[in-house]
Amino acid sequence: MTAALLDEFKDAMSALAGGVCVVTALADDGTPRGYAATSVTSVSMRPPLLLVCQAKTSSSYDVFSRCSRFGVNVLTAEQTELAALFATPGADRFGSTGFQPGEQGTLLHPDALAAIECHRRETVDAGDHGLLLGEVRAATTRPGDPLVYHGRRYQRTRPV
């Protein structure tokens, strides 16, 4: 891939708005790990499956590629600082952010717009990313407006 094509591809993808999520898991030693993601999508309703993408260069990639379960926290428009924290390499992401264990033992944020707990089915190799395929075991929602990432910045949605 040429540098020009890569730049064009990045520009094209920045035109695609994505909901901002924080994905969480526990390392083998119980240490919480997490990252911000916009590449999250439903895959199937029967059984309920979702897909999350993660860069292989992420410091937590090994944890997520082999964890037994993970949580997906769909952020509200008011959680921009939380999103930025989880997008910052090397940051203390769980210090005082309020994550709590969910029914299935994953880490969930009580103020998230939606909280989804998954058992990891598999991790699929996809170039410089891994695709985590998870079977949904629990999900909760609350009212609010989602945080979206579009044009390389956090934004709110507006009715049309």
Disulfide bonds with the S-S distance in Angstrom:
none
